Amino acid sequence: STARSKFGCSGKLKAGTLKETTTHKKNSTVHTLPKKPPTSRKSTKSSFFARNSVRESLNSTKRTVKDKFTVYELIEEHLDMERRLELMKQDLVVQDEATLPNICHILDPDNNGYVQALGLLDVLRGLKLGPDRMACYLLFDRFDKDLDGKWEYEDVRNLVNPVKKDYSEILAGKEESKKKLGKDSMVLLNRLLRSYLDMELTNSINRTKVDKMDVKKMFEELDMNKEGFFTLENVVFLQLIRRSRSC
């Protein structure tokens, strides 16, 4: 009965009665196991979340710094490609026979007055540029400003027109030439089209990198004057800072 009262009907030790006792001797010694200090679940949880919060904050900071440098690199790469394209356009338009009608005829050999994406793909393959469909469609979409599925005269102008005013005026001031594009002009046009295709594929890959970043933070970093936009000067200035810190 004594054992039942201590252990209960099931014969198991009740909570809080873990004592080593001897009841058959008068001078029995009771040994009680030391109790552990009570641990608050609340404090354990709060410390756990605090550690996680610090860890997440550090990881976020590392990601932000890494993303910032990646954005600078992507912008720098894009600007470099645009500079090379600009030089190629300038080299092309100074050729005597490199008029817009002649260039349009290369891209629109059937004289339909427009170029569609599949037609452009056939032309590029005929020029031995051999692009895949994705590169061709990316290039086509870039200059199909009105999204009508066609390249027309103004779209081709945007394709080859230099940004620099002096060279742009050269192209605009040319009269229609009876000469067809010569060998040198065709080499320059092919090189320009090849660079466009490579650039569009590179931009497509870079867009997947940007999708994983906190674009809002990157924009705020570049928008140093908090004007809602940033300029080339902002990018160049931040590039110089980044380079000076890496030295």
C-alpha positions, 0 to 999 in steps of 0.5 A: 500500500505504501508503494502504491501511494508513492507510485500510484496505481500504475506503479509509475513514479509520480511527478515531483516524488523522485526521492531515494528513500528507505522506510524499513530502517529507522535511521534511513537517509533521504536522498533528494536529487537537486532540482534544475533551475526553472527555464522560462520558455518565453526567454528561450524563445526570445533569445532564439529569435534574437539570434535569428534576427541578428543572423538575418540582418547580417546576411541581408547586409552581405546580400545588399553589399554584394548586390550593390557591386553586382549592379555597378558591374552590370551597368558598367558592362551595359555602358561599355557595350553601348559605347562599342555599338556607338562607335560601330554606327559611326564607322558605318554611317561615314561610308558613302553608300551606307544610306538608310534606303540601302540598309533597309533593302538589306533587311527587307530584300523583298521590298515589302516596306517592313520587316517581321521577326521571322523575316529578320531571322532569315536575313540574319542567317543569310548574312551568316550571323546564325543567331538562334530565335531567342537572340533574334526576337530580343533584338526585334523587340528592342526596336519594335517600339509601337509593338505592331510586329514590324520593323519599318523605316523609323525602326531601322533608323533607330537601329543604325543611327548614332547618338552623337549629333555630328554623325547622326546628321551625316546619316540624315543628310545623305541622299539615296545612293544608286550604289549598293552597300560595298564590301566594307559597309557590309562588314561594318553592318554585319559587325553591328548586327552581331554585336546587337545580338550578343548584347541582347543575349547578355542583357537577358542573362543579366535580367535574371540576376537583377530579378533576385536583387532588391531593386528598390534599394539599388535604385535608391543607392544610385539616386543620390539626389533623391530626385526619382531618377539617376543619371550617367554621372551618378553611375560613374561617380559611384563606380569611381568610389567602388574602385577607390575602395577596392584599391 
